[in-house]
């Protein structure tokens, strides 16, 4: 090799090495379907970058829509919006309709002190169907802590809603949905422990109803994954086309900073990172890809390309 060829090869080596580096920490892009809009855009980006998230759905109250829309306008490849408003108020349907027509991709997180099969929520289900967007629902039949409340109560009756609203795309979230992967859930705690008994209604309904999907965010999903990993390995395999990763994580930096957690297992940790690591451990690469990216982008109607 002459001197000129040697120098050219040496100069190219760092570039080749750079391009050989993996682009994604989790083996491919990650869509977070449950990132609450934070007081400033930089906080959302810090959590995404720290946890290895590629794109996020900003769950946004209607009175904060301008802030979320500014973030989407600045970087539409990283952000999209779900919108919520008080379902007990008569003007809410108009507010949500305008938000979707102005670019919001879904409704949620819907978390109010009403029954999941009450008139307020039935209006939301019909609206989501008419607008052809998904709706993310917080199911909490058991108060999590002192001062907390029941949200969208009556989950045991929700199969009647799934039958009555076949055009509505339901994304189920929170403790009552994930506790009910077990058939023996006693509704005595938000975060049950111990082995999971086969035949839980959440498990069955994901199989029985094409319009039900699962949001894998928060302590609630992480608790289910960790209380019985062997059972959940089969659960993730059965429902690999219906489950979507989300974080619902309060940490500041995507690595557990700036917060405590009621769960000793998650204290000082990022829920997003812990859940992604557990799902990767319990699934085959194809299933993991669907959960972290494909299912959410398809259901919500986002570009499948991450760049």
Secondary structure in CASP SS format (residue, H / E / C, confidence):
PFRMAT SS
TARGET T0000
AUTHOR 0000-0000-0000
METHOD secondary structure of the structure
MODEL  1
X C 1.00
X C 1.00
X H 1.00
X H 1.00
X H 1.00
X H 1.00
X H 1.00
X H 1.00
X H 1.00
X H 1.00
X H 1.00
X H 1.00
X H 1.00
X H 1.00
X H 1.00
X H 1.00
X H 1.00
X H 1.00
X H 1.00
X H 1.00
X C 1.00
X C 1.00
X C 1.00
X C 1.00
X C 1.00
X C 1.00
X C 1.00
X C 1.00
X C 1.00
X C 1.00
X E 1.00
X E 1.00
X E 1.00
X E 1.00
X E 1.00
X E 1.00
X C 1.00
X C 1.00
X C 1.00
X C 1.00
X H 1.00
X H 1.00
X H 1.00
X H 1.00
X H 1.00
X H 1.00
X H 1.00
X H 1.00
X H 1.00
X H 1.00
X H 1.00
X C 1.00
X C 1.00
X C 1.00
X E 1.00
X E 1.00
X E 1.00
X E 1.00
X E 1.00
X E 1.00
X E 1.00
X H 1.00
X H 1.00
X H 1.00
X H 1.00
X H 1.00
X H 1.00
X H 1.00
X H 1.00
X H 1.00
X H 1.00
X H 1.00
X H 1.00
X H 1.00
X C 1.00
X C 1.00
X C 1.00
X C 1.00
X E 1.00
X E 1.00
X E 1.00
X E 1.00
X E 1.00
X E 1.00
X C 1.00
X C 1.00
X C 1.00
X C 1.00
X C 1.00
X C 1.00
X C 1.00
X H 1.00
X H 1.00
X H 1.00
X H 1.00
X H 1.00
X H 1.00
X H 1.00
X H 1.00
X H 1.00
X H 1.00
X C 1.00
X C 1.00
X C 1.00
X C 1.00
X E 1.00
X E 1.00
X E 1.00
X E 1.00
X E 1.00
X C 1.00
X C 1.00
X C 1.00
X C 1.00
X E 1.00
X C 1.00
X C 1.00
X C 1.00
X H 1.00
X H 1.00
X H 1.00
X H 1.00
X H 1.00
X H 1.00
X H 1.00
X H 1.00
X H 1.00
X H 1.00
X H 1.00
X H 1.00
X H 1.00
X C 1.00
X C 1.00
X E 1.00
X E 1.00
X E 1.00
X E 1.00
X E 1.00
X C 1.00
X E 1.00
X C 1.00
X C 1.00
X C 1.00
X C 1.00
X C 1.00
X C 1.00
X C 1.00
X C 1.00
X C 1.00
X C 1.00
X E 1.00
X C 1.00
X E 1.00
X C 1.00
X H 1.00
X H 1.00
X H 1.00
X H 1.00
X H 1.00
X H 1.00
X H 1.00
X H 1.00
X H 1.00
X H 1.00
X C 1.00
X C 1.00
X C 1.00
X C 1.00
X C 1.00
X E 1.00
X E 1.00
X E 1.00
X E 1.00
X C 1.00
X H 1.00
X H 1.00
X H 1.00
X H 1.00
X H 1.00
X C 1.00
X C 1.00
X C 1.00
X C 1.00
X C 1.00
X C 1.00
X C 1.00
X C 1.00
X C 1.00
X C 1.00
X C 1.00
X C 1.00
X C 1.00
X C 1.00
X C 1.00
X C 1.00
X C 1.00
X C 1.00
X C 1.00
X C 1.00
X C 1.00
X H 1.00
X H 1.00
X H 1.00
X H 1.00
X H 1.00
X H 1.00
X H 1.00
X H 1.00
X C 1.00
X C 1.00
X C 1.00
X E 1.00
X E 1.00
X E 1.00
X E 1.00
X E 1.00
X C 1.00
X H 1.00
X H 1.00
X H 1.00
X H 1.00
X H 1.00
X H 1.00
X H 1.00
X H 1.00
X H 1.00
X H 1.00
X C 1.00
X H 1.00
X H 1.00
X H 1.00
X H 1.00
X H 1.00
X H 1.00
X H 1.00
X H 1.00
X H 1.00
X H 1.00
X C 1.00
X C 1.00
X C 1.00
X C 1.00
X E 1.00
X E 1.00
X E 1.00
X C 1.00
X C 1.00
X C 1.00
X C 1.00
X C 1.00
X C 1.00
X C 1.00
X C 1.00
X C 1.00
X C 1.00
X C 1.00
X C 1.00
X C 1.00
X C 1.00
X C 1.00
X C 1.00
X C 1.00
X C 1.00
X H 1.00
X H 1.00
X H 1.00
X C 1.00
X C 1.00
X C 1.00
X C 1.00
X H 1.00
X H 1.00
X H 1.00
X H 1.00
X H 1.00
X H 1.00
X H 1.00
X H 1.00
X H 1.00
X H 1.00
X H 1.00
X H 1.00
X C 1.00
X C 1.00
X H 1.00
X H 1.00
X H 1.00
X H 1.00
X H 1.00
X H 1.00
X H 1.00
X H 1.00
X H 1.00
X H 1.00
X H 1.00
X H 1.00
X H 1.00
X H 1.00
X H 1.00
X H 1.00
X C 1.00
X C 1.00
X C 1.00
X C 1.00
X C 1.00
X C 1.00
X C 1.00
END
